[in-house]
């Protein structure tokens, strides 16, 4: 059966990667599992940061909805998604899946919309479940609200260029630390979820091995750290990936 490696070629087609683009860059584009870039466009009228963030994500959801897939691949992914939701002790409110043909593999928007590319349906079942369970972990654990809270702490009033420039450095560092912890936690959530469905660590490792040499980025810890954290958890439900990695 086709594995997650299929997504590498898929992403190359989506983003038009040049033939000489470095593998590290390709891997980052393929498995950007989770939060949107930490960049906020300053509006031309008075608006607080929470409104800016909400508007930004709503705009992205709208643009991706125009590229929604309606085929057997979308049906396969929806069935997988519903299966994962059935495993949750409490279904997150208003959570939904958006399967698209657009330039994204997997991400969560506005804390409630899980977006995946239709091509994910061609991956190994355990691997695609890990990818979607990771995104559901972000939703179930309220990561979007936590990140928005960090933004609001540093930009409590009206958004303007002067104030955002003044806090950009400290905000970036704090947000990066937070989302790194979110990634470890979402990985742990995904691993425990797919393990409950009978899948092994090899499925999680196959996903993370797609970027074996990737170092830390502002929004994601290095894949080797993420895999090491999962292996520390092993079969022990009480251990925390976030705690084990010190994030």
N, C-alpha and C positions, 0 to 999 in steps of 0.2 A: 504493500500500500504506500502511496505517496506520503512522505514525511514533511515536517515543517520546512525542510530545505526548499521545497517547492515555492515557499513564500519569498525566498531570496530572488529567484528569477522573476517572480511576479512583481516584486517591488522595483526591480531594475526596469521592467516595462512601464510601470506606473510613473516613475520619476525621471525616466530617461537617463539613467546613470551612464556616464561616459565609460568607454571600455577600460580606461586607465584609472578610474576612480578607486581609491584604496578600499580594501575589504572592510576595514574598521568602520569607515563612513557608511558603507552599504549595510553592515550589520546593525548600526544604530538606526537607520531608516526602517529596516525590516522589523525590528522588535522594540519599537518605541511604545512600551506597555504602560499606558497610564496617562499622566497629567499633561495638560497643554503647556506650551512654552511660557516662561515667566516674563512675559512682555505685555505691558498695558499701554494701549494707545490713549493719549490724553484727549478728551472730548472738547468740542468747541463751545460747549455750554456747561453750566454748573451741574455737577454730577458727583456723587460719592463713589468710592472705589468699588463697593459691592455692586452698585448699579452698572459700573463699567464692566466688571467681570461677568455679570449676568448677561449683559447685552452682547459682549464678545462671544460668549458660548452659544447664546441663542442664534446669533448670526451664523456661526459655524454649523450648528445643527441644521439650520434652514438651508444652507448651501449644500450640505451633504445629503439632505433629504431629496434634493432634486436629482441625486444620482443613486437613489435607492434601488437595490436589486430585487427582482420579483421572479426568481427562478428556483429550480430544485436545490441549488446550493443555498439559497436563502432559507428554504424550508428545512434543510438539514441543520443549519446553524440555529434556527429558531427552536427546533426540537431539542438540540443540545442545550440551548439556553434555558428552556423550560425545565429540562431535566435538572440542571444546576439549581434553579430557583426552588425546585421541590426539595432540595437537600438543605435549604436554609431554615434554621429554627423560626425565623421571622422574615417574611418577604419584605424587602425595602419598598417604601411607598413610591409609587409612580415610576418604578424602574422599567426600562424598556430596552429592546435591542433594535439597532438600526444597521442593516446589512447594506453595504454600498459597493459601488464599482469605482469609487473615487480614490484619491491618493492617500489612503490610510490603511494600516493593517489592523491595529486595535488601539482604542483609546476610550476614555470615559469623559463625557462632557456634562457640565452643569451638575455633576454629582448624581446623575440619574439615568443618563442615556449612554449605553454601551454601544460603541460603534466598531464594527469589524468589516474587513473586506470580504467580499463573497468568495474570494480565492482561498480563504482559510478553510472552507469546506473540503478542499482537496487534501488537507493534511491528515496525518494519523489522528484517530479519534481522541486518544488520550492527550495528545499535544494540543489539539484545538480546544479541548475542555480545559486544559491548564491555562491557556491564553484567556479564555472568557471568564474562568473562575477568578483569575487574577484581577480582571477588570471589575467583576462583581465584588471582590474583596474591597476595592476602593469605595464602592457604593455602600456596602454593608457597614463598613467601619467609619463612614462619615468623613473621609479624607478631604473632600472638596470643601466642606464647611470649616475644617481645621485650617486649611490653607487660606481660605478667604479671611478667616479670623486674623491670621498673621498680617495679611495685607491691610486689613482695617486697623490693626494696632499701630502700624507705621504711617498709615495715611487715613487718619480718623475723620477728616473733614472733606471739603471740596477738593476734587482732583485738579491740580495745576502743575505746570512744568517745574516751577521753582521747588515746590515741596517734594515732588517725586524724585527730582534729581538729588535733593539733599539726603534722602533716605535710601536711594537705590542700592548702595553698596551693602549696608547692614541688612536691608530687606532681602536682598539676593542671597546673602549668606544664611540668614535664618530660614528662609523658604527652602533653600537647598537642603539644609540639614533635616528639615521636616519631611520633605518629599522622599529623601533617601530612606528615612524610617518607614514611610508609607510603602515604598517598594518592597522592602524586606517583609513587612507585615502582609502585604497583598500576596507575595510569593508563598508565605506560610499558609495563608488562607486557602490559596489555590491548591497547594500540595495536600493539605488535609482534606480538602473537598474531593479531589480526584482519587485520593487513596481510599476514601470511603466508598467510591464507585468501583474499586478493584484495580486501579491503575498504579503502577510503580514509579519510583523515583526517576527511572529512565526517561519517562515522558517529560518531566520537568527539566531534566538535564538536557534533553534534546533541544528544547526551546532555548535554554540559556547558553548552550554550546554554540549557537549561531553567532555569538559575538565573543569568542574566547579571549581575544586580546584587547577588548575594549576597556579603557580606563574609566574612572569616574567622570560623569558629566554633571552639570548643575541639577538635572532632574532625575538621574539614575546612577546608582552605585555600579561599580564594575561587575560584570556578569560572574566572574570568578568568586567575588565576595558573596553574591546572591546565592550561588550554588553551594558554597561552603556553609552559609547560614542554614540552608535547607537540610544539608547533611548533618548538621549539628542537632537539628530538631529530630531527625530520624522518625521513629515511631512513637515518640513521647509527646502526647497532646499537651502537656503542661508547660513545655519549654517555649520561650518566645524568640523568634528570629531577630526581632528588634533588640531585645535584651542581650542576646548572644553576641551581636555585632557591635554593641555599644552605641547604637544610634537611638 
